[in-house]
Amino acid sequence: MFSEGLRTSIVVISDRVENSHRPGEKPFDAAPRKLLVSEPAPSVVGSYLERLPLTAIRSGLVEFAEIWHHSIGHGSFHEDSPHLARRIFPLRHDTAPFHSETMLDFIRMHGAPRILCIWGLGVSEAMLDACRDSIIIYNSIDAPALRVPPEISRHFDIVLTGAEWQSDLVRERHPDMITAIMPIGPEFASPETFFPTGDPKQYDIIYVAAAQAYKRHDVLFDAMARAPRRLTALCVMGYGEDAAALRQRAHDLDITVDFIDPPGVPYSEVNRLMNAARVGVVCGVEDGAPAIITEYMLAGLPVVANADLACGLQYILPETGIAAPADSFEQAIIAAIDHPERFSPREAVLARWAWPHTAARFESLIAEAIAKKSPTADRQGASFEPAA
């Protein structure tokens, strides 16, 4: 049953597991939040974690949102705004799918949210069973379509994918599952967060990517080493363990690369840094559809993407960028740098993938899921009427 505390909310559970607290966090608060109806609708800003729930508020599906993840240690609570808060729930064991007794107790005490989004490695079956009245949505945030076992995925109402081949794999496991190609990063693109500033260009290339092997920085570095002229690049690494190795690799190749090491910089600074470059690159292969694809574009940058990228090449159009094989990556980079007049990336995103477009598709998915489970929902007394 939905309680008044959570029934008008969307909750996003990421697979992040932390070992320390952030500034501004308070001890875990077991009380549900209440929203003052006088609060204006929020701006849809932030990363892929924030943009979908804020879109759900703007479109009237829910009234407020929370982002949940886990910690080895104590839980905590942080309020971003009147509409959005974060809870960190303690774990005893960091084995996925994650199970937190504190999270389960919270749901038992205050009820399930209207919409529950599970990203990545997932949560326990006990948690999903406690939220059986919710519309449960899953996205792997990675190249594998499902990163959870069947006993977990059978509880999902909707699976969002990054490509048709991922949807096919989902349907192989669950033939009746509702699926949609709607990778949450690029599809909920935020023009308010990323935009052109008109600043001078200091770099030819920017790569905003984790310092991890699957992001394939080697594709960029090898291309720069082969290039017929010297190129300059900036690598912004929000997290990852390979920063030192990447610096050494750039030094060994004698290429011109500046680095910003983990833990990275705020989104406003990422936007400023993107505006200091001429081209954004995406080099990975075994990767989901990275949010940075449309974020580069919103900042006005054409994108050169690895032609072998598993998910996300649907965003590379003639007006937004170039998909190129790794062995000729430098040719595509130089073509994008030398012919900016060929591209109109921000306009393409605004016309197709900015969050207002996706909001309507998302609302239709929710309606489809409600219709599919409504006999059960009606018997259990759950209300799925719009929040506003």
C-alpha positions as CSV (number, residue, x, y, z in Angstrom):
1,M,0.0,0.0,0.0
2,F,1.2,3.5,-0.7
3,S,1.6,5.8,2.3
4,E,1.1,9.6,2.1
5,G,4.9,9.8,2.6
6,L,6.1,8.2,-0.7
7,R,3.1,7.6,-2.9
8,T,3.6,10.8,-4.9
9,S,7.3,10.2,-5.4
10,I,9.8,8.7,-7.8
11,V,12.8,7.0,-6.3
12,V,16.0,6.2,-8.3
13,I,18.3,3.6,-6.8
14,S,21.8,3.7,-8.3
15,D,24.4,1.0,-7.8
16,R,26.9,3.4,-6.2
17,V,28.4,2.2,-3.0
18,E,30.3,4.7,-1.0
19,N,32.7,4.5,1.9
20,S,32.6,8.1,3.1
21,H,30.1,10.9,3.6
22,R,29.9,14.1,1.4
23,P,29.8,17.6,2.7
24,G,26.3,18.7,3.8
25,E,25.0,15.2,4.6
26,K,23.1,14.6,7.8
27,P,22.6,11.4,9.7
28,F,20.1,9.1,8.1
29,D,16.5,10.4,8.6
30,A,13.9,7.7,8.6
31,A,11.0,10.1,8.1
32,P,9.4,10.5,4.7
33,R,9.6,13.9,3.1
34,K,6.6,16.2,2.5
35,L,6.4,18.7,-0.3
36,L,4.9,22.1,0.0
37,V,2.5,22.6,-2.8
38,S,3.6,26.2,-3.2
39,E,7.0,25.1,-4.5
40,P,7.5,25.9,-8.2
41,A,8.4,23.1,-10.6
42,P,12.2,22.4,-10.6
43,S,14.6,22.9,-13.4
44,V,15.8,19.7,-15.1
45,V,19.5,20.0,-14.4
46,G,22.3,17.7,-13.3
47,S,23.5,14.2,-14.4
48,Y,21.6,11.3,-15.7
49,L,20.7,10.4,-12.1
50,E,18.8,13.7,-11.5
51,R,17.4,14.5,-14.9
52,L,14.9,11.6,-15.2
53,P,13.3,12.1,-11.8
54,L,13.2,15.9,-12.3
55,T,11.5,15.4,-15.6
56,A,8.9,13.2,-13.9
57,I,8.1,16.1,-11.6
58,R,8.0,18.7,-14.4
59,S,5.6,16.5,-16.4
60,G,3.3,16.0,-13.4
61,L,3.8,12.3,-12.8
62,V,5.0,12.8,-9.3
63,E,5.5,15.6,-6.8
64,F,9.0,14.9,-5.5
65,A,12.0,12.6,-6.0
66,E,14.7,10.9,-4.0
67,I,17.9,9.3,-5.2
68,W,19.1,6.3,-3.1
69,H,22.3,4.4,-3.0
70,H,24.4,2.5,-0.5
71,S,27.3,2.9,1.8
72,I,29.6,0.5,3.7
73,G,29.1,2.3,7.0
74,H,26.4,4.7,8.2
75,G,23.4,6.0,6.3
76,S,22.8,9.7,5.7
77,F,20.4,12.2,4.2
78,H,21.0,15.2,2.0
79,E,18.3,17.6,0.6
80,D,19.3,19.1,-2.8
81,S,16.1,21.1,-3.1
82,P,12.5,21.1,-2.0
83,H,11.8,18.6,-4.8
84,L,14.9,16.3,-4.7
85,A,16.7,14.6,-1.8
86,R,19.3,11.8,-1.5
87,R,19.4,9.0,1.0
88,I,22.3,6.7,1.6
89,F,21.4,3.3,3.2
90,P,24.0,1.2,5.0
91,L,25.0,-2.2,3.7
92,R,26.5,-5.1,5.6
93,H,27.9,-6.6,2.4
94,D,28.6,-4.9,-0.9
95,T,27.5,-7.9,-3.0
96,A,25.1,-7.2,-5.8
97,P,22.2,-7.2,-6.1
98,F,22.4,-5.1,-3.0
99,H,20.3,-5.7,0.1
100,S,19.9,-3.1,2.9
101,E,17.7,-4.0,5.9
102,T,17.5,-0.2,6.6
103,M,16.1,0.4,3.1
104,L,13.7,-2.4,3.4
105,D,12.5,-1.2,6.8
106,F,12.1,2.3,5.4
107,I,9.8,1.0,2.6
108,R,7.8,-1.2,5.1
109,M,7.3,1.8,7.3
110,H,6.5,4.5,4.8
111,G,5.3,2.6,1.7
112,A,6.6,2.3,-1.8
113,P,7.1,5.1,-4.3
114,R,4.8,5.5,-7.3
115,I,7.8,5.0,-9.6
116,L,10.9,3.0,-8.7
117,C,13.9,3.2,-11.0
118,I,16.7,0.6,-10.6
119,W,20.0,1.4,-12.3
120,G,22.9,-0.9,-12.8
121,L,23.6,-3.9,-10.5
122,G,20.2,-3.8,-8.8
123,V,18.7,-4.5,-5.4
124,S,17.5,-7.6,-3.6
125,E,14.3,-9.5,-4.5
126,A,13.0,-8.7,-1.0
127,M,13.2,-5.0,-1.8
128,L,11.5,-5.4,-5.1
129,D,8.7,-7.5,-3.6
130,A,8.1,-4.8,-1.0
131,C,7.7,-2.3,-3.9
132,R,5.4,-4.6,-6.0
133,D,2.8,-1.8,-6.2
134,S,5.2,0.6,-7.8
135,I,6.0,0.9,-11.5
136,I,9.5,-0.6,-11.4
137,I,11.9,0.5,-14.2
138,Y,15.3,-0.9,-14.9
139,N,18.3,0.3,-17.0
140,S,21.7,-1.4,-16.9
141,I,23.7,1.9,-17.6
142,D,26.2,-0.4,-19.5
143,A,26.6,-2.5,-22.6
144,P,25.0,-5.7,-21.0
145,A,21.2,-5.3,-21.3
146,L,20.5,-6.9,-17.9
147,R,23.1,-7.0,-15.1
148,V,20.8,-8.8,-12.7
149,P,19.7,-12.4,-12.5
150,P,16.3,-13.5,-13.7
151,E,14.8,-13.8,-10.2
152,I,15.4,-10.0,-9.9
153,S,14.5,-8.9,-13.5
154,R,11.2,-10.7,-13.4
155,H,9.9,-8.0,-11.0
156,F,10.5,-5.2,-13.5
157,D,7.6,-3.6,-15.3
158,I,9.7,-1.7,-17.9
159,V,13.3,-2.1,-19.1
160,L,15.0,0.9,-20.8
161,T,17.7,-0.1,-23.2
162,G,20.3,1.7,-25.3
163,A,19.9,-0.2,-28.6
164,E,17.6,-2.6,-30.3
165,W,20.0,-5.5,-29.7
166,Q,19.7,-4.9,-26.0
167,S,15.9,-4.9,-26.2
168,D,16.0,-8.2,-28.1
169,L,18.1,-9.7,-25.2
170,V,15.6,-8.5,-22.7
171,R,12.7,-10.1,-24.6
172,E,14.6,-13.4,-24.9
173,R,14.6,-13.6,-21.1
174,H,11.2,-12.0,-20.5
175,P,9.0,-12.2,-23.7
176,D,6.2,-10.0,-22.3
177,M,8.5,-7.3,-20.8
178,I,7.8,-3.7,-21.8
179,T,11.0,-2.3,-23.3
180,A,12.0,1.0,-24.9
181,I,15.2,2.3,-26.4
182,M,15.5,5.2,-24.0
183,P,19.0,5.4,-22.5
184,I,18.5,7.8,-19.6
185,G,21.7,9.7,-20.1
186,P,21.4,11.0,-23.7
187,E,17.6,10.9,-23.9
188,F,17.0,13.1,-20.9
189,A,19.5,15.7,-22.2
190,S,19.4,19.0,-20.3
191,P,19.8,22.2,-22.3
192,E,19.8,24.1,-19.0
193,T,23.0,22.3,-17.8
194,F,25.0,22.2,-21.0
195,F,25.1,25.1,-23.5
196,P,27.5,27.2,-25.6
197,T,29.3,30.0,-23.8
198,G,31.2,31.5,-26.7
199,D,34.5,31.1,-24.8
200,P,37.8,30.9,-26.7
201,K,38.8,27.4,-27.8
202,Q,42.0,26.1,-26.0
203,Y,41.9,22.5,-27.1
204,D,41.1,20.6,-30.2
205,I,39.6,17.7,-28.3
206,I,37.9,16.9,-25.0
207,Y,37.2,13.5,-23.6
208,V,35.0,13.4,-20.5
209,A,35.2,9.8,-19.3
210,A,36.1,7.7,-16.3
211,A,39.8,6.8,-15.9
212,Q,38.9,3.1,-16.6
213,A,39.9,0.7,-19.3
214,Y,36.5,0.3,-20.9
215,K,36.5,4.0,-21.8
216,R,39.3,3.2,-24.3
217,H,41.5,6.3,-23.9
218,D,44.0,4.4,-26.0
219,V,41.9,4.9,-29.1
220,L,42.2,8.7,-28.7
221,F,45.9,8.6,-27.7
222,D,46.9,6.4,-30.6
223,A,45.0,8.5,-33.0
224,M,46.7,11.7,-31.7
225,A,50.1,9.9,-32.1
226,R,49.2,9.0,-35.8
227,A,47.7,12.4,-36.7
228,P,49.5,14.3,-39.5
229,R,49.5,17.4,-37.3
230,R,49.8,18.0,-33.6
231,L,46.5,17.9,-31.8
232,T,45.7,19.1,-28.2
233,A,43.3,17.3,-25.9
234,L,41.8,17.6,-22.4
235,C,40.8,14.5,-20.5
236,V,38.3,15.1,-17.6
237,M,38.1,12.0,-15.4
238,G,35.4,12.0,-12.8
239,Y,36.4,8.7,-11.2
240,G,38.5,5.7,-11.9
241,E,41.8,4.1,-11.0
242,D,43.8,4.5,-14.2
243,A,44.6,8.3,-14.1
244,A,48.3,7.8,-13.4
245,A,48.6,5.1,-16.1
246,L,46.9,7.4,-18.7
247,R,49.2,10.2,-17.9
248,Q,52.2,7.9,-18.4
249,R,50.8,6.6,-21.7
250,A,50.3,10.2,-23.0
251,H,53.9,11.0,-22.0
252,D,55.3,7.9,-23.6
253,L,53.5,8.8,-26.9
254,D,54.7,12.4,-26.7
255,I,51.2,13.8,-27.3
256,T,49.7,17.0,-25.9
257,V,47.1,16.0,-23.3
258,D,46.1,17.9,-20.2
259,F,44.3,16.0,-17.4
260,I,41.8,16.7,-14.7
261,D,42.0,13.8,-12.3
262,P,39.2,12.3,-10.2
263,P,37.1,13.2,-8.3
264,G,36.3,15.6,-11.2
265,V,34.6,18.9,-11.3
266,P,31.0,20.3,-11.0
267,Y,28.7,20.3,-14.0
268,S,29.1,24.0,-14.6
269,E,32.8,23.5,-14.9
270,V,32.4,20.5,-17.2
271,N,30.3,22.8,-19.4
272,R,33.0,25.5,-19.3
273,L,35.7,23.0,-20.2
274,M,33.6,21.5,-23.1
275,N,33.3,25.0,-24.5
276,A,37.1,25.3,-24.4
277,A,37.3,22.5,-27.0
278,R,36.3,22.1,-30.7
279,V,35.3,18.4,-30.7
280,G,34.1,15.9,-28.1
281,V,35.0,12.2,-28.4
282,V,33.5,8.9,-27.2
283,C,36.1,6.1,-27.5
284,G,34.6,3.1,-25.8
285,V,33.2,-0.1,-27.3
286,E,31.7,-2.1,-24.4
287,D,29.9,0.9,-23.0
288,G,26.3,1.9,-22.6
289,A,25.0,5.0,-24.4
290,P,27.0,7.6,-22.5
291,A,25.2,10.7,-21.4
292,I,28.2,12.8,-22.5
293,I,27.2,12.2,-26.2
294,T,24.3,14.7,-26.1
295,E,26.0,16.8,-23.4
296,Y,28.8,17.6,-25.8
297,M,26.3,18.3,-28.5
298,L,24.3,20.7,-26.2
299,A,27.5,22.6,-25.6
300,G,27.8,23.0,-29.4
301,L,30.5,20.4,-30.0
302,P,30.3,17.8,-32.8
303,V,31.1,14.3,-31.6
304,V,33.5,11.8,-33.0
305,A,32.5,8.4,-31.7
306,N,34.1,4.9,-32.0
307,A,32.2,3.2,-34.8
308,D,32.2,0.0,-32.6
309,L,30.4,1.6,-29.7
310,A,27.8,-0.9,-28.4
311,C,25.1,1.6,-27.6
312,G,24.5,5.2,-28.6
313,L,25.5,5.5,-32.3
314,Q,21.9,6.5,-33.0
315,Y,22.8,10.0,-31.8
316,I,25.6,10.3,-34.4
317,L,23.9,12.0,-37.4
318,P,25.5,14.0,-40.2
319,E,24.6,17.2,-38.3
320,T,25.9,15.9,-34.9
321,G,29.2,14.2,-35.6
322,I,31.1,11.3,-37.1
323,A,31.3,7.6,-36.2
324,A,34.8,6.3,-37.2
325,P,36.7,3.1,-36.7
326,A,39.6,3.2,-34.2
327,D,42.2,2.9,-36.9
328,S,41.1,6.1,-38.7
329,F,39.9,8.0,-35.6
330,E,42.3,10.9,-36.2
331,Q,41.0,11.5,-39.7
332,A,37.4,12.0,-38.4
333,I,38.7,14.2,-35.6
334,I,40.5,16.5,-38.0
335,A,37.5,16.6,-40.4
336,A,35.3,17.7,-37.5
337,I,37.8,20.3,-36.3
338,D,38.3,21.7,-39.8
339,H,34.7,21.8,-40.9
340,P,32.6,23.1,-38.0
341,E,30.1,24.5,-40.5
342,R,28.9,21.0,-41.3
343,F,27.4,20.5,-37.9
344,S,24.6,21.9,-35.8
345,P,24.7,19.5,-32.8
346,R,22.8,21.6,-30.2
347,E,19.9,22.3,-32.6
348,A,19.7,18.5,-33.4
349,V,19.4,17.6,-29.7
350,L,16.9,20.3,-29.0
351,A,14.7,19.0,-31.8
352,R,15.0,15.3,-30.9
353,W,16.4,14.3,-27.5
354,A,16.1,17.1,-24.9
355,W,14.1,16.1,-21.9
356,P,10.8,17.7,-22.9
357,H,10.6,15.3,-25.9
358,T,11.5,12.2,-23.8
359,A,9.0,13.2,-21.1
360,A,6.1,12.4,-23.3
361,R,7.5,9.0,-24.3
362,F,8.3,8.2,-20.7
363,E,4.7,9.1,-19.6
364,S,3.3,6.8,-22.3
365,L,5.5,3.9,-21.0
366,I,4.2,4.5,-17.5
367,A,0.6,4.4,-18.7
368,E,1.3,1.2,-20.6
369,A,2.8,-0.4,-17.5
370,I,-0.1,0.8,-15.3
371,A,-2.6,-0.7,-17.8
372,K,-0.8,-4.0,-17.8
373,K,-0.7,-4.4,-14.0
374,S,-3.9,-2.5,-13.2
375,P,-6.0,-5.5,-12.1
376,T,-3.4,-6.3,-9.4
377,A,-3.0,-2.7,-8.5
378,D,-6.8,-2.2,-8.2
379,R,-7.1,-5.2,-5.9
380,Q,-4.4,-3.8,-3.7
381,G,-5.8,-0.4,-3.6
382,A,-2.9,1.5,-5.1
383,S,-3.5,4.8,-6.8
384,F,-1.8,5.7,-10.0
385,E,-3.6,9.0,-10.8
386,P,-1.3,11.8,-11.9
387,A,0.3,13.7,-9.0
388,A,-0.6,17.1,-10.4
